[in-house]
Amino acid sequence: MAKEIIQDSSKLMSSFASFPTVLVTCQENIITVTLIHIVSFLPPLLGIGIKPERYSYGLIKEAKEFVVNIPTKDLLKPTIFCGAKSGKVLDKFKEAGLTKQDSLSVKTKSVKECPVNIECKVVQELVTGDRTWFVGEIVNGRIADDYKIEDSIQYWRGVYRLPGNILK
Ligand SMILES: Cc1cc2nc3c(=O)[nH]c(=O)nc-3n(C[C@H](O)[C@H](O)[C@H](O)COP(=O)(O)O)c2cc1C
């Protein structure tokens, strides 16, 4: 296997196939997020990487909580919409045809149409280069009994896909 030396970090990062894509609710707004990861199991912590120029950034900073809503393939259209429009100028719940559902342990609403809702309270903020990682402790959540992980949306570099084949 011949390998080329690549110093362009953007090209190196393009080598990842995809990352999970979620709808994060913050106050009355929704933002599509791909930079999400489990950053600790004990305590249970999720990290989301948000650019400071996003409208959502100030909302999360102020409320100190957010909800991670996992969309499935039938929600691709609103997922793209919430990642293209700003809540500063429109009501994304209304315009994307999504429904607010009361959360269990946080004031922030959940997205009713998403089969998974994970409620988080911010416990840490980590500034890394061009974005801030909000670390949220999972305090409650819901999973629909017919949720299929195979239907969750993956994204990277302009390509939306479903999770791949199981190897083992
Ligand atoms: C698939 C997808 C993934 C995205 N992931 C992120 C992300 O991880 N972090 C981020 O700050 N913005 C991300 N964005 C961009 C925001 O969703 C987008 O700028 C959005 O319009 C911001 O909304 P707001 O102005 O209401 O905060 C993503 C967009 C798309 C389409």
The ligand as an SDF file (V2000), in Angstrom:
LIG
                    3D

 31 33  0  0  0  0  0  0  0  0999 V2000
  -25.2730   18.0380    9.4890 C   0  0  0  0  0  0  0  0  0  0  0  0
  -24.8610   19.2880   10.2040 C   0  0  0  0  0  0  0  0  0  0  0  0
  -24.0670   19.1930   11.3410 C   0  0  0  0  0  0  0  0  0  0  0  0
  -23.6870   20.3400   12.0570 C   0  0  0  0  0  0  0  0  0  0  0  0
  -22.9060   20.2220   13.1630 N   0  0  0  0  0  0  0  0  0  0  0  0
  -22.5720   21.3320   13.8780 C   0  0  0  0  0  0  0  0  0  0  0  0
  -21.7910   21.2070   15.0590 C   0  0  0  0  0  0  0  0  0  0  0  0
  -21.4120   20.1160   15.4820 O   0  0  0  0  0  0  0  0  0  0  0  0
  -21.5000   22.3470   15.7340 N   0  0  0  0  0  0  0  0  0  0  0  0
  -21.8980   23.6020   15.3140 C   0  0  0  0  0  0  0  0  0  0  0  0
  -21.5780   24.6170   15.9680 O   0  0  0  0  0  0  0  0  0  0  0  0
  -22.6340   23.7270   14.1890 N   0  0  0  0  0  0  0  0  0  0  0  0
  -22.9810   22.6290   13.4710 C   0  0  0  0  0  0  0  0  0  0  0  0
  -23.7380   22.7390   12.3290 N   0  0  0  0  0  0  0  0  0  0  0  0
  -24.1580   24.0930   11.8850 C   0  0  0  0  0  0  0  0  0  0  0  0
  -25.4030   24.5910   12.6310 C   0  0  0  0  0  0  0  0  0  0  0  0
  -26.3690   23.5740   12.7870 O   0  0  0  0  0  0  0  0  0  0  0  0
  -26.0220   25.7700   11.8290 C   0  0  0  0  0  0  0  0  0  0  0  0
  -25.0770   26.7970   11.7060 O   0  0  0  0  0  0  0  0  0  0  0  0
  -27.3080   26.2790   12.4140 C   0  0  0  0  0  0  0  0  0  0  0  0
  -27.9890   27.0390   11.4440 O   0  0  0  0  0  0  0  0  0  0  0  0
  -27.0960   27.1190   13.6580 C   0  0  0  0  0  0  0  0  0  0  0  0
  -28.3600   27.4370   14.1900 O   0  0  0  0  0  0  0  0  0  0  0  0
  -28.5910   28.6320   15.2490 P   0  0  0  0  0  0  0  0  0  0  0  0
  -28.1510   29.9160   14.5610 O   0  0  0  0  0  0  0  0  0  0  0  0
  -30.0720   28.5970   15.4840 O   0  0  0  0  0  0  0  0  0  0  0  0
  -27.7810   28.3260   16.4370 O   0  0  0  0  0  0  0  0  0  0  0  0
  -24.1130   21.6090   11.6030 C   0  0  0  0  0  0  0  0  0  0  0  0
  -24.9220   21.7090   10.4520 C   0  0  0  0  0  0  0  0  0  0  0  0
  -25.2830   20.5620    9.7700 C   0  0  0  0  0  0  0  0  0  0  0  0
  -26.1500   20.6880    8.5400 C   0  0  0  0  0  0  0  0  0  0  0  0
  1  2  1  0
  2  3  1  0
  2 30  2  0
  3  4  2  0
  4  5  1  0
  4 28  1  0
  5  6  2  0
  6  7  1  0
  6 13  1  0
  7  8  2  0
  7  9  1  0
  9 10  1  0
 10 11  2  0
 10 12  1  0
 12 13  2  0
 13 14  1  0
 14 15  1  0
 14 28  1  0
 15 16  1  0
 16 17  1  0
 16 18  1  0
 18 19  1  0
 18 20  1  0
 20 21  1  0
 20 22  1  0
 22 23  1  0
 23 24  1  0
 24 25  2  0
 24 26  1  0
 24 27  1  0
 28 29  2  0
 29 30  1  0
 30 31  1  0
M  END
$$$$
